[in-house]
Amino acid sequence: MEPNSSPNTPAAAAGPSRRVGSAHTDTFTRDHLPPPDQWPVLLLDDPLPSYPDRLNCGHELLDRTVRERGADRPALRGGDGSVWSYGDLLERVDRIAHVLTADLSVVPGNRVLLRGPTTPYLAACWLAVMKAGAVAVTVLPSARPAELATICSLARVSHALCDARSADDLLRADADGLRVTLYGGDGPADLTRLAAGRPGPYRAVDTAADDVALIAFTSGTTGLPKGCMHVHRDLLAVADTFSRHVLRPVAEDVFAGSPPLGFTFGLGGLLVFPLRAGASTLLLEQAGPRQLLPALARHRVSVLFTAPTAYRALLDQLDGHDLSALRRCVSAGENLPAATWHAWYERTGLRIINGIGATELLHIFISAADDAVRPGATGVPVPGWQARIVDERGARVPDGEPGLLAVRGPVGCRYLADPRQAQYVRHGWNLTGDTFVRDPDGYFRYVARADDMIVSSGYNIAGPEVEEALLRHPEVAEAAVVGRADERRGEIVVAHVVLREGSRQTADSLRAHMKAVLAPHKCPRLFVFRPSLPRTATGKLQRFLLRDQPLE
């Protein structure tokens, strides 16, 4: 037996994982899966392929693609103009995997934290962790020492591969027992130097399809972050549902976007999906509008992944950039306002593919593309997924009435030893925490996060609907609408607004605009003008930070 392979050691398992032996010798993740009665129903039939019981997603995404499509095709492109072929990528991944097992003593099931800006080498590290049978713990490059310490403690992370430029905060986290290996530096123990001395090829560990491969932590804006555990099969299932049936990439596509690989939106859209299709992906360390637009033109990018706020920012800077190669634009991370969709379509002729996903479910599960797109609606369940609208008891809500979004499919929520599992999964369905409406023809429309509903004088008011109306004003760049406690009305609607440069709009002029497009009870009673709005590192609006801020 080769040193990097492992016997099928039975592990303490929960739920459906009992049916096949695990390759993990470190059984921490299986030991901390939710109890069986808290698992969601998993749908693994058509249109999914029949996945074998033993499956390593690193091998499937890389080795199999090389075997079926050839080693000379471009795989990863760097912002510096570098291009790695699939053969180059395979060689680098195998050398890193040898270092993991031979030099760093990583065994199947160990948790390996990955930290750094979005680069081809970070992608290679992720694939190497997969092939080595370890569990990748992805974090955002902006995570601070306290956040990193919490994540390392919750997941009992033993190893970290970290870009040398991102090392300071990780080292300051002072996580107990963490062995940090840097890459991109000049030290003798740098991963790039160690990997150069290791031979290939590397035979991927024979993991079970439901061995945990990834722990992706939620942003943790309130309370402790939740570790979402995903298995090897999950990584392929999101590519074989949303990507294959909605996005429909081809091998000649060039992917690019702004979400980091530490965010599951970015991991899927910028690594898993292109590799599954045999396409290439451009990985940019900086992906703001000023960096992204020239890169889209220079590299002839055809598939773009970014957030609604980024599309709106890109609109102001489109002039002079050749986007003729672009054919697919995907939006997720937060709701896509219809005004943004129409503005993008008018300028580019491209229909944005809207979608909703969740870290708990790995990627997008409701969406629509091409002629099926309906601006203002999120879409319909992706093939392989089911969705319904329910009330707090789990009973179905009639079409046209708002309720909680419940979904199930080939991927489900599996929190790492977290009592909040019972809140997210009920009656076999995943409850995303979003309020939606299902139209009679099956389209799902976003209303608000369940905790973002404003109740004023007995009226239920969805903050995103008011934001959408504000964004129709040509001089409004960004908007966030929240409720504020009020003795007479219970709550009042407060609009926090970022105006475009040079705008002279006032609260009175915006109020007049809103009264012309919304019912009076939905119009903001108060307008607050701000230079910017609080957002997470992945671009999500943090409305909760605005609710209790003092108003000037």
C-alpha positions as CSV (number, residue, x, y, z in Angstrom):
1,M,0.0,0.0,0.0
2,E,1.3,3.5,-0.9
3,P,2.1,5.8,2.0
4,N,-0.7,8.2,1.0
5,S,-3.4,5.6,0.8
6,S,-5.4,4.5,3.8
7,P,-7.4,1.4,4.9
8,N,-11.2,1.7,5.1
9,T,-11.3,2.3,8.8
10,P,-14.9,2.3,10.1
11,A,-15.7,5.5,11.9
12,A,-18.3,6.6,14.3
13,A,-21.0,7.8,11.9
14,A,-24.4,9.4,12.0
15,G,-27.3,9.4,9.6
16,P,-26.9,8.0,6.1
17,S,-23.1,7.8,6.5
18,R,-23.3,4.4,8.0
19,R,-23.8,2.6,4.7
20,V,-20.1,2.6,3.5
21,G,-16.8,2.5,5.4
22,S,-15.0,5.8,5.8
23,A,-11.4,6.4,4.7
24,H,-10.9,8.8,7.6
25,T,-8.5,7.7,10.2
26,D,-9.1,10.9,12.1
27,T,-12.9,10.5,12.7
28,F,-13.6,14.0,14.2
29,T,-16.0,15.1,11.5
30,R,-18.0,11.9,11.4
31,D,-18.1,11.9,15.2
32,H,-19.6,15.4,15.2
33,L,-22.2,15.0,12.4
34,P,-25.8,15.8,13.5
35,P,-27.9,13.0,15.0
36,P,-29.8,11.0,12.4
37,D,-33.2,12.4,13.2
38,Q,-31.9,15.9,12.4
39,W,-30.7,15.1,8.9
40,P,-32.5,16.6,5.9
41,V,-33.9,14.3,3.2
42,L,-31.3,14.0,0.4
43,L,-32.4,13.6,-3.2
44,L,-29.9,11.6,-5.2
45,D,-31.9,10.4,-8.2
46,D,-32.3,11.9,-11.7
47,P,-31.0,14.2,-13.1
48,L,-27.9,13.4,-11.1
49,P,-25.5,10.8,-12.3
50,S,-25.1,7.6,-10.2
51,Y,-22.2,8.4,-7.9
52,P,-20.2,5.4,-6.7
53,D,-19.9,4.7,-2.9
54,R,-16.2,5.5,-3.1
55,L,-15.4,8.9,-4.5
56,N,-12.7,11.5,-4.2
57,C,-13.8,14.9,-5.6
58,G,-10.2,16.1,-6.1
59,H,-9.5,13.1,-8.3
60,E,-12.8,13.6,-10.2
61,L,-12.3,17.3,-10.8
62,L,-8.7,17.0,-11.9
63,D,-7.4,13.5,-12.8
64,R,-10.5,12.5,-14.5
65,T,-10.7,15.7,-16.5
66,V,-7.1,15.3,-17.6
67,R,-7.8,11.7,-18.7
68,E,-10.9,12.6,-20.6
69,R,-10.0,16.0,-22.1
70,G,-6.2,16.1,-22.2
71,A,-3.4,17.7,-20.1
72,D,-2.7,20.6,-22.5
73,R,-5.9,22.6,-22.0
74,P,-5.6,25.8,-19.9
75,A,-7.0,25.3,-16.4
76,L,-6.0,28.2,-14.1
77,R,-5.1,31.8,-15.2
78,G,-3.5,34.3,-12.9
79,G,-4.0,38.0,-12.8
80,D,-0.3,38.3,-13.7
81,G,-0.8,36.6,-17.1
82,S,0.3,33.2,-16.0
83,V,-1.5,30.2,-17.4
84,W,-1.4,26.7,-15.9
85,S,-2.5,23.8,-18.1
86,Y,-4.4,20.9,-16.6
87,G,-1.2,19.0,-16.7
88,D,0.7,21.8,-14.9
89,L,-2.1,21.9,-12.2
90,L,-2.1,18.1,-11.7
91,E,1.7,18.1,-11.2
92,R,1.6,20.9,-8.7
93,V,-1.4,19.4,-6.8
94,D,0.2,16.0,-6.6
95,R,3.5,17.5,-5.2
96,I,1.6,19.5,-2.6
97,A,-0.4,16.3,-1.6
98,H,2.9,14.5,-1.1
99,V,4.1,17.2,1.2
100,L,0.9,17.1,3.2
101,T,1.2,13.4,3.8
102,A,5.0,12.8,3.9
103,D,6.3,16.1,5.3
104,L,3.4,17.4,7.4
105,S,2.0,14.0,8.5
106,V,-1.6,14.9,7.5
107,V,-3.8,11.9,7.7
108,P,-7.2,11.4,6.1
109,G,-9.8,13.3,8.1
110,N,-7.4,15.9,9.5
111,R,-8.7,19.5,9.1
112,V,-6.5,21.8,7.0
113,L,-7.2,25.5,7.0
114,L,-6.6,27.3,3.8
115,R,-6.0,31.1,3.8
116,G,-4.8,33.6,1.2
117,P,-6.0,35.8,-1.6
118,T,-7.5,34.2,-4.7
119,T,-4.6,32.7,-6.6
120,P,-3.9,29.5,-8.7
121,Y,-1.7,28.3,-5.8
122,L,-4.5,28.5,-3.3
123,A,-6.7,26.5,-5.7
124,A,-4.0,23.9,-6.0
125,C,-3.8,23.6,-2.2
126,W,-7.5,23.0,-2.0
127,L,-7.3,20.3,-4.6
128,A,-4.3,18.7,-2.8
129,V,-6.2,18.6,0.5
130,M,-9.1,16.8,-1.3
131,K,-6.8,14.2,-2.9
132,A,-5.1,13.6,0.4
133,G,-8.4,12.8,2.0
134,A,-8.2,15.6,4.5
135,V,-10.9,18.2,5.2
136,A,-10.5,21.7,3.9
137,V,-11.5,24.5,6.2
138,T,-11.9,27.5,4.0
139,V,-11.8,31.0,5.4
140,L,-12.0,34.5,3.9
141,P,-8.7,36.3,3.5
142,S,-10.1,39.2,5.6
143,A,-10.8,37.0,8.7
144,R,-9.2,38.5,11.8
145,P,-7.3,36.7,14.6
146,A,-10.2,36.2,17.0
147,E,-12.4,34.8,14.1
148,L,-9.6,32.5,13.0
149,A,-9.0,31.3,16.6
150,T,-12.7,30.5,17.0
151,I,-12.8,28.5,13.7
152,C,-9.7,26.6,14.6
153,S,-11.1,25.7,18.0
154,L,-14.5,24.7,16.7
155,A,-13.1,22.5,13.9
156,R,-10.0,21.4,15.8
157,V,-7.8,22.4,12.9
158,S,-4.4,20.7,13.0
159,H,-2.8,22.2,9.9
160,A,-2.9,25.4,7.9
161,L,-1.6,26.3,4.4
162,C,-1.3,30.0,4.2
163,D,-0.1,32.6,1.7
164,A,3.0,34.2,3.3
165,R,1.3,37.6,2.7
166,S,-1.7,36.6,4.8
167,A,0.3,35.0,7.7
168,D,0.3,37.7,10.3
169,D,-3.3,37.5,11.5
170,L,-3.3,33.7,11.4
171,L,-0.1,33.6,13.5
172,R,-1.6,36.2,15.9
173,A,-4.6,33.9,16.3
174,D,-2.3,31.6,18.3
175,A,-4.6,28.6,17.7
176,D,-3.8,25.7,20.0
177,G,-1.7,23.0,18.3
178,L,-2.0,24.6,14.8
179,R,0.9,23.8,12.5
180,V,1.2,26.6,9.9
181,T,3.0,26.1,6.6
182,L,3.4,29.1,4.4
183,Y,3.6,29.3,0.7
184,G,5.0,32.1,-1.6
185,G,7.7,33.0,0.8
186,D,11.5,32.5,0.8
187,G,12.0,30.3,3.8
188,P,13.5,26.7,3.6
189,A,10.2,25.2,4.9
190,D,8.1,27.1,2.4
191,L,5.5,24.9,0.8
192,T,6.6,25.7,-2.7
193,R,10.1,24.7,-1.9
194,L,9.0,21.5,-0.2
195,A,6.8,20.6,-3.1
196,A,9.5,21.2,-5.6
197,G,11.4,18.3,-4.0
198,R,8.5,15.9,-4.1
199,P,7.8,13.5,-7.0
200,G,4.5,12.9,-8.7
201,P,2.1,11.4,-9.3
202,Y,-0.1,11.0,-6.2
203,R,-2.8,8.5,-5.9
204,A,-5.9,10.1,-4.4
205,V,-7.0,8.6,-1.1
206,D,-10.0,6.3,-1.7
207,T,-12.5,8.3,0.3
208,A,-16.1,7.4,0.6
209,A,-18.6,9.6,-1.3
210,D,-20.0,10.8,2.0
211,D,-16.7,11.4,3.8
212,V,-16.5,15.0,4.8
213,A,-14.4,17.0,2.4
214,L,-15.1,20.6,3.4
215,I,-16.1,22.7,6.4
216,A,-17.3,26.1,5.3
217,F,-18.1,28.5,8.1
218,T,-21.0,31.0,8.0
219,S,-20.1,34.6,8.5
220,G,-21.1,34.5,12.1
221,T,-22.6,38.0,12.2
222,T,-24.6,37.0,15.3
223,G,-23.3,34.4,17.7
224,L,-20.7,31.8,17.0
225,P,-20.1,30.9,13.4
226,K,-21.6,27.6,12.2
227,G,-19.4,25.1,10.5
228,C,-21.3,23.6,7.5
229,M,-19.9,20.1,6.6
230,H,-20.0,19.0,3.0
231,V,-19.0,15.6,1.6
232,H,-17.1,14.7,-1.5
233,R,-20.3,13.9,-3.4
234,D,-21.7,17.4,-2.5
235,L,-18.9,19.1,-4.4
236,L,-19.8,17.3,-7.6
237,A,-23.6,17.5,-7.0
238,V,-23.7,21.3,-7.2
239,A,-21.8,21.1,-10.4
240,D,-24.1,18.4,-11.8
241,T,-27.3,20.4,-10.9
242,F,-26.9,24.2,-11.1
243,S,-23.9,24.4,-13.3
244,R,-24.8,21.6,-15.7
245,H,-28.5,22.3,-16.1
246,V,-28.8,26.1,-15.6
247,L,-25.4,27.7,-16.3
248,R,-24.5,25.1,-19.0
249,P,-20.8,25.9,-19.4
250,V,-18.6,24.5,-22.2
251,A,-14.9,23.6,-22.2
252,E,-14.0,26.7,-24.1
253,D,-15.4,29.0,-21.4
254,V,-13.2,31.3,-19.3
255,F,-14.7,31.9,-15.8
256,A,-13.9,34.9,-13.6
257,G,-15.5,36.8,-10.7
258,S,-15.2,38.6,-7.4
259,P,-16.2,36.1,-4.7
260,P,-13.2,34.6,-2.9
261,L,-12.5,30.8,-2.8
262,G,-13.2,30.9,1.0
263,F,-16.8,31.7,0.1
264,T,-18.8,28.7,-1.3
265,F,-20.2,31.0,-4.0
266,G,-16.7,31.5,-5.2
267,L,-15.4,28.0,-4.6
268,G,-18.2,26.6,-6.8
269,G,-18.3,29.3,-9.5
270,L,-14.5,29.8,-9.9
271,L,-13.1,26.4,-9.3
272,V,-15.5,23.4,-9.1
273,F,-17.7,24.4,-12.0
274,P,-15.0,25.2,-14.5
275,L,-13.0,22.1,-13.6
276,R,-16.0,19.9,-13.9
277,A,-16.6,21.3,-17.4
278,G,-13.0,21.1,-18.5
279,A,-13.0,24.9,-18.8
280,S,-10.5,27.5,-17.4
281,T,-10.8,30.1,-14.7
282,L,-9.2,33.4,-14.1
283,L,-8.3,33.9,-10.4
284,L,-7.8,37.5,-9.4
285,E,-6.3,38.7,-6.1
286,Q,-8.2,42.0,-6.5
287,A,-11.5,41.9,-8.2
288,G,-13.2,45.2,-7.7
289,P,-14.7,47.0,-10.7
290,R,-11.4,48.7,-11.6
291,Q,-9.5,45.4,-11.7
292,L,-12.3,43.2,-13.0
293,L,-13.4,45.1,-16.1
294,P,-10.0,45.3,-17.7
295,A,-9.4,41.6,-16.8
296,L,-12.7,40.5,-18.4
297,A,-11.6,42.2,-21.7
298,R,-8.0,41.1,-21.6
299,H,-8.7,37.4,-20.9
300,R,-11.8,37.2,-23.0
301,V,-13.9,36.0,-20.0
302,S,-17.2,34.4,-21.0
303,V,-18.7,33.5,-17.5
304,L,-18.9,36.0,-14.7
305,F,-19.8,35.4,-11.1
306,T,-20.4,38.3,-8.8
307,A,-22.9,40.0,-6.4
308,P,-25.7,42.4,-7.2
309,T,-23.8,45.3,-5.7
310,A,-20.9,44.6,-8.0
311,Y,-23.0,44.5,-11.1
312,R,-24.4,47.9,-10.1
313,A,-20.9,49.3,-9.5
314,L,-19.7,47.8,-12.8
315,L,-22.4,49.7,-14.7
316,D,-20.8,53.0,-13.9
317,Q,-17.4,51.9,-15.4
318,L,-18.4,49.9,-18.5
319,D,-17.4,52.5,-21.1
320,G,-14.3,51.6,-23.0
321,H,-14.2,47.9,-22.0
322,D,-14.7,45.1,-24.5
323,L,-17.1,42.6,-23.0
324,S,-18.0,40.9,-26.3
325,A,-16.7,37.5,-25.0
326,L,-19.1,37.6,-22.0
327,R,-22.1,35.3,-22.4
328,R,-23.1,34.2,-18.9
329,C,-23.5,36.5,-15.8
330,V,-24.4,34.9,-12.5
331,S,-25.6,36.8,-9.4
332,A,-26.0,35.5,-5.9
333,G,-25.0,36.4,-2.3
334,E,-28.1,38.6,-1.8
335,N,-31.2,39.5,-3.7
336,L,-30.8,40.9,-7.2
337,P,-33.1,44.0,-7.6
338,A,-35.0,44.1,-10.9
339,A,-33.7,47.6,-11.4
340,T,-30.1,46.3,-11.5
341,W,-31.1,43.5,-13.8
342,H,-32.8,45.8,-16.3
343,A,-29.9,48.3,-16.2
344,W,-27.3,45.6,-16.9
345,Y,-29.5,44.2,-19.7
346,E,-29.9,47.6,-21.3
347,R,-26.1,48.2,-21.3
348,T,-24.8,44.8,-22.2
349,G,-27.7,42.8,-23.8
350,L,-27.0,40.0,-21.3
351,R,-29.6,38.5,-19.0
352,I,-28.2,38.1,-15.5
353,I,-28.8,34.6,-14.1
354,N,-30.2,35.3,-10.6
355,G,-30.0,32.7,-7.9
356,I,-30.2,31.9,-4.2
357,G,-27.8,29.6,-2.5
358,A,-26.6,29.1,1.1
359,T,-23.4,28.0,2.8
360,E,-25.4,25.2,4.4
361,L,-26.4,23.9,0.9
362,L,-23.1,24.8,-0.7
363,H,-24.4,26.6,-3.8
364,I,-27.4,27.8,-5.9
365,F,-30.7,25.8,-5.7
366,I,-33.3,28.2,-7.2
367,S,-32.5,30.0,-10.4
368,A,-33.4,30.6,-14.0
369,A,-31.5,31.4,-17.2
370,D,-32.1,32.6,-20.8
371,D,-35.7,32.9,-21.8
372,A,-36.8,31.5,-18.4
373,V,-35.4,34.6,-16.6
374,R,-38.1,36.8,-15.0
375,P,-36.6,40.0,-13.6
376,G,-37.6,40.5,-10.0
377,A,-38.1,36.8,-9.4
378,T,-35.3,34.5,-8.2
379,G,-36.5,31.6,-10.5
380,V,-37.6,28.0,-10.1
381,P,-36.0,25.1,-8.3
382,V,-32.8,23.9,-10.1
383,P,-33.2,20.4,-11.5
384,G,-32.4,18.0,-8.7
385,W,-33.9,20.3,-6.1
386,Q,-37.4,20.9,-4.6
387,A,-38.7,24.0,-2.9
388,R,-41.9,25.0,-1.1
389,I,-43.2,27.8,1.1
390,V,-44.2,26.8,4.6
391,D,-45.3,28.4,7.8
392,E,-43.6,28.1,11.2
393,R,-45.3,24.7,11.8
394,G,-44.0,23.4,8.4
395,A,-47.4,23.5,6.7
396,R,-47.5,24.6,3.1
397,V,-48.6,28.1,2.4
398,P,-50.9,28.9,-0.5
399,D,-49.4,30.4,-3.7
400,G,-49.2,34.2,-3.5
401,E,-48.8,34.3,0.2
402,P,-45.4,34.9,1.9
403,G,-43.8,32.2,4.1
404,L,-40.6,30.5,4.9
405,L,-38.5,29.0,2.1
406,A,-38.0,25.3,2.5
407,V,-35.7,23.3,0.1
408,R,-34.2,19.9,-0.3
409,G,-31.9,18.3,-2.8
410,P,-28.7,16.3,-3.2
411,V,-27.0,18.5,-0.6
412,G,-28.3,19.3,2.9
413,C,-27.4,21.1,6.1
414,R,-25.0,19.2,8.4
415,Y,-23.7,21.6,11.1
416,L,-20.6,20.7,13.0
417,A,-21.8,19.7,16.5
418,D,-24.2,22.6,16.7
419,P,-27.7,22.7,18.3
420,R,-28.9,25.1,15.7
421,Q,-29.2,22.1,13.3
422,A,-32.7,21.5,14.7
423,Q,-33.7,25.1,13.7
424,Y,-32.4,24.8,10.1
425,V,-33.6,21.3,9.3
426,R,-37.3,20.6,10.1
427,H,-39.4,17.7,8.8
428,G,-36.6,16.7,6.4
429,W,-36.5,20.2,4.8
430,N,-33.8,22.9,5.0
431,L,-35.3,26.2,6.1
432,T,-33.0,28.9,4.8
433,G,-34.3,31.8,6.9
434,D,-35.7,33.6,3.9
435,T,-39.2,34.8,3.3
436,F,-40.4,34.0,-0.2
437,V,-43.6,33.9,-2.2
438,R,-44.4,31.2,-4.8
439,D,-46.3,32.4,-7.8
440,P,-49.0,30.1,-9.2
441,D,-46.8,29.2,-12.2
442,G,-44.0,28.0,-9.9
443,Y,-41.6,31.0,-9.8
444,F,-40.2,32.0,-6.4
445,R,-39.9,35.6,-5.5
446,Y,-37.7,36.8,-2.6
447,V,-39.4,39.0,0.0
448,A,-36.8,39.4,2.8
449,R,-34.7,37.6,5.3
450,A,-37.2,36.3,7.8
451,D,-35.7,38.6,10.5
452,D,-35.7,41.6,8.1
453,M,-39.5,42.0,8.0
454,I,-40.7,45.4,9.3
455,V,-44.0,45.5,11.1
456,S,-45.4,49.0,11.1
457,S,-49.0,49.9,12.2
458,G,-49.9,46.3,11.6
459,Y,-48.5,46.2,8.1
460,N,-45.8,43.7,7.1
461,I,-43.2,45.5,5.1
462,A,-40.3,43.8,3.3
463,G,-37.1,46.0,3.5
464,P,-35.8,44.7,0.1
465,E,-39.0,45.8,-1.7
466,V,-38.5,49.3,-0.4
467,E,-34.8,49.2,-1.3
468,E,-35.7,48.1,-4.9
469,A,-37.9,51.2,-5.2
470,L,-35.2,53.4,-4.0
471,L,-32.7,51.9,-6.4
472,R,-35.0,52.9,-9.3
473,H,-34.0,56.5,-8.7
474,P,-31.0,57.3,-11.0
475,E,-29.1,59.1,-8.3
476,V,-29.3,56.4,-5.6
477,A,-26.2,54.2,-5.6
478,E,-27.0,52.0,-2.6
479,A,-29.8,51.6,-0.2
480,A,-30.6,49.7,3.0
481,V,-34.0,49.7,4.7
482,V,-34.5,48.7,8.3
483,G,-37.1,49.0,11.0
484,R,-36.7,51.2,14.1
485,A,-38.8,50.9,17.2
486,D,-41.5,53.5,17.5
487,E,-44.1,53.9,20.3
488,R,-47.0,54.7,18.1
489,R,-46.4,52.3,15.1
490,G,-44.4,49.6,16.6
491,E,-41.7,50.2,14.0
492,I,-41.1,52.8,11.4
493,V,-39.3,52.4,8.0
494,V,-35.8,53.9,7.9
495,A,-33.9,54.2,4.6
496,H,-30.1,54.4,4.7
497,V,-29.0,55.8,1.4
498,V,-25.7,56.3,-0.5
499,L,-26.1,58.9,-3.3
500,R,-24.1,59.0,-6.5
501,E,-21.3,61.5,-6.6
502,G,-22.5,65.0,-7.1
503,S,-26.1,64.2,-6.3
504,R,-28.1,66.9,-4.6
505,Q,-31.1,64.8,-3.6
506,T,-32.7,65.5,-0.3
507,A,-35.0,63.5,2.0
508,D,-38.0,65.4,0.7
509,S,-37.1,64.7,-3.0
510,L,-36.6,61.0,-2.3
511,R,-39.8,60.9,-0.3
512,A,-41.7,62.3,-3.2
513,H,-40.1,59.6,-5.5
514,M,-41.1,56.8,-3.1
515,K,-44.7,58.0,-2.7
516,A,-45.0,57.8,-6.5
517,V,-43.9,54.2,-6.7
518,L,-45.0,52.6,-3.3
519,A,-48.0,52.4,-1.1
520,P,-47.8,55.1,1.6
521,H,-47.4,52.7,4.5
522,K,-44.2,51.3,2.8
523,C,-42.5,54.7,2.3
524,P,-39.6,55.5,4.6
525,R,-40.5,57.9,7.4
526,L,-36.8,58.7,7.8
527,F,-33.9,59.0,5.4
528,V,-30.3,58.8,6.5
529,F,-27.5,59.7,4.0
530,R,-24.3,57.8,4.3
531,P,-21.0,57.6,2.5
532,S,-21.2,53.8,2.5
533,L,-23.2,50.8,3.9
534,P,-21.8,48.1,6.1
535,R,-21.2,44.8,4.2
536,T,-19.5,41.5,5.0
537,A,-16.3,40.5,3.2
538,T,-18.5,38.6,0.7
539,G,-20.6,41.7,-0.1
540,K,-23.7,40.9,1.9
541,L,-25.5,43.9,3.4
542,Q,-25.4,43.9,7.2
543,R,-28.7,45.5,7.9
544,F,-28.6,44.6,11.6
545,L,-25.7,47.0,12.1
546,L,-27.9,49.8,11.0
547,R,-30.9,49.1,13.2
548,D,-29.5,50.5,16.4
549,Q,-27.1,53.1,15.1
550,P,-27.7,56.6,16.4
551,L,-29.4,58.8,13.8
552,E,-27.8,62.2,13.3
